[in-house]
Amino acid sequence: MVLAFVGRSTCVAVIATLRNVTKKEQLEAAAGAALNRSLEIKQLDVCDERSIRSCINSIPNRHIDILVNNAGVGLIGPIECQSMEEMKAIMETNFFGVVRMIKEVLPDMKKRRSGHILVISSVMGLQGIMFNEIYAASKFAIEGFCESLVVQTLKFNIFISMIEPGPVETEFEMKVYEDAGKADYSQTDQETAEIFTNIYLKNSKAIFSSLGQRPEDIAEHILKVLSMARPPFRHQTNAIYTPMTALKHADPTGALMTDSFYKLVFKYDTLLHISLKAIRLIRWPAHKMRQGARLLGFR
Ligand SMILES: NC(=O)c1ccc[n+]([C@@H]2O[C@H](COP(=O)([O-])OP(=O)(O)OC[C@H]3O[C@@H](n4cnc5c(N)ncnc54)[C@H](OP(=O)(O)O)[C@@H]3O)[C@@H](O)[C@H]2O)c1
């Protein structure tokens, strides 16, 4: 889903888009009283230029102050088991989808010499993770694209911000595990298939349940970045991941990063699981307190 915030002279309007508008009920319910007042729902498929153009053309004067690129798809597993079509589909959405959106809104933002483009990237746009090769490549690609573009856009007073979450508990995670469950691993050797199912999937599920953030946490980070007078180019939402992404900068040969990951996955996996359990135990009371505060009406 892509959100475009459109400034009108007296109020702020949000255009929330879906590629498949038959799925809009949940969004309508979440919008509540804002629906069709300050929030409109429109159809937009980031893989279809005509649908993008028709959505943007339907906005008065094509005036978009803030564009949030959120649409994204995942793919996990051994690359030998993935077809080139599947891989290209990931790039089409996660990379070219964002490129299409930016290409469409940039000329108008440049004319007005103002705008803010947010891209929901990932920590995997900074650091590759085993069995996420294509997904990470798509996020690296969009990071490289935006890092190259931002210096030019700043000349036009247009900010670009990459939001880089770690794991987030959304349908995304469910969809990739579901696809992984149905995949045919006969195209790879038995050892690789076992590393994927017995090590990667097990670790990944433990990481999601210990370190995963809620979508609302990410929304708060987005709001924070949107409210800044000089928004940053990069914003990580999960502080636990900052040391991981810093490893490659600490050692330009890449040895520190590859050795650390190798040892964490293949040598010290027991330590990894104990640490994740400890984090889950520490986070649990904080999570319950937040839930309680929300029930009592506190933010
Ligand atoms: N969940 C995580 O752990 C995580 C971590 C880091 C970054 N991210 C990034 O966060 C973003 C949001 O993901 P999420 O976790 O909220 O997953 P999600 O619940 O699966 O949401 C992704 C959304 O993108 C939409 N989408 C997919 N292809 C599209 C297209 N061609 N045109 C328009 N919309 C399309 C999907 O629509 P349908 O419902 O029609 O499929 C879905 O609503 C993604 O960019 C993802 O890469 C997620």
The ligand as a MOL file (V3000), in Angstrom:
LIG
                    3D

  0  0  0     0  0            999 V3000
M  V30 BEGIN CTAB
M  V30 COUNTS 48 52 0 0 0
M  V30 BEGIN ATOM
M  V30 1 N 7.1320 -6.8900 7.8920 0
M  V30 2 C 8.4450 -6.7580 8.0260 0
M  V30 3 O 9.1100 -7.4910 8.7710 0
M  V30 4 C 9.1700 -5.6630 7.2690 0
M  V30 5 C 10.4640 -5.3070 7.6920 0
M  V30 6 C 11.1420 -4.2950 7.0220 0
M  V30 7 C 10.5460 -3.6620 5.9630 0
M  V30 8 N 9.3050 -4.0250 5.5550 0 CHG=1
M  V30 9 C 8.7200 -3.3150 4.4080 0
M  V30 10 O 7.5520 -2.6500 4.8520 0
M  V30 11 C 6.6770 -2.4550 3.7460 0
M  V30 12 C 5.2730 -2.8680 4.1480 0
M  V30 13 O 5.2500 -4.2560 4.3810 0
M  V30 14 P 4.3300 -4.9310 5.4780 0
M  V30 15 O 5.1990 -5.5730 6.4690 0
M  V30 16 O 3.2700 -3.9900 5.9420 0 CHG=-1
M  V30 17 O 3.7210 -6.1200 4.5970 0
M  V30 18 P 2.2340 -6.3870 4.0910 0
M  V30 19 O 1.2930 -6.3900 5.2350 0
M  V30 20 O 2.3310 -7.5990 3.2280 0
M  V30 21 O 1.9530 -5.0970 3.1970 0
M  V30 22 C 2.5110 -4.9290 1.9450 0
M  V30 23 C 1.4800 -4.2240 1.1040 0
M  V30 24 O 2.0350 -3.9620 -0.1930 0
M  V30 25 C 0.9840 -4.1610 -1.1110 0
M  V30 26 N 1.4720 -4.3860 -2.4580 0
M  V30 27 C 2.1940 -5.4340 -2.9170 0
M  V30 28 N 2.4110 -5.2940 -4.2290 0
M  V30 29 C 1.8120 -4.1370 -4.6080 0
M  V30 30 C 1.6730 -3.4500 -5.8430 0
M  V30 31 N 2.1950 -3.9470 -6.9790 0
M  V30 32 N 1.0020 -2.2770 -5.8620 0
M  V30 33 C 0.4700 -1.7710 -4.7310 0
M  V30 34 N 0.5300 -2.3760 -3.5410 0
M  V30 35 C 1.1960 -3.5630 -3.4790 0
M  V30 36 C 0.2470 -5.3840 -0.5810 0
M  V30 37 O -1.0250 -5.4330 -1.1640 0
M  V30 38 P -1.8680 -6.8200 -1.2520 0
M  V30 39 O -2.5930 -6.9050 0.0550 0
M  V30 40 O -2.7770 -6.5870 -2.4270 0
M  V30 41 O -0.8860 -7.9310 -1.4510 0
M  V30 42 C 0.2010 -5.0700 0.9120 0
M  V30 43 O -0.9030 -4.2820 1.2500 0
M  V30 44 C 7.2670 -3.2590 2.5830 0
M  V30 45 O 7.9330 -2.3940 1.7100 0
M  V30 46 C 8.2610 -4.1870 3.2710 0
M  V30 47 O 9.3120 -4.5480 2.4080 0
M  V30 48 C 8.5850 -5.0100 6.1980 0
M  V30 END ATOM
M  V30 BEGIN BOND
M  V30 1 1 1 2
M  V30 2 2 2 3
M  V30 3 1 2 4
M  V30 4 1 4 5
M  V30 5 2 4 48
M  V30 6 2 5 6
M  V30 7 1 6 7
M  V30 8 2 7 8
M  V30 9 1 8 9
M  V30 10 1 8 48
M  V30 11 1 9 10
M  V30 12 1 9 46
M  V30 13 1 10 11
M  V30 14 1 11 12
M  V30 15 1 11 44
M  V30 16 1 12 13
M  V30 17 1 13 14
M  V30 18 2 14 15
M  V30 19 1 14 16
M  V30 20 1 14 17
M  V30 21 1 17 18
M  V30 22 2 18 19
M  V30 23 1 18 20
M  V30 24 1 18 21
M  V30 25 1 21 22
M  V30 26 1 22 23
M  V30 27 1 23 24
M  V30 28 1 23 42
M  V30 29 1 24 25
M  V30 30 1 25 26
M  V30 31 1 25 36
M  V30 32 1 26 27
M  V30 33 1 26 35
M  V30 34 2 27 28
M  V30 35 1 28 29
M  V30 36 1 29 30
M  V30 37 2 29 35
M  V30 38 1 30 31
M  V30 39 2 30 32
M  V30 40 1 32 33
M  V30 41 2 33 34
M  V30 42 1 34 35
M  V30 43 1 36 37
M  V30 44 1 36 42
M  V30 45 1 37 38
M  V30 46 2 38 39
M  V30 47 1 38 40
M  V30 48 1 38 41
M  V30 49 1 42 43
M  V30 50 1 44 45
M  V30 51 1 44 46
M  V30 52 1 46 47
M  V30 END BOND
M  V30 END CTAB
M  END
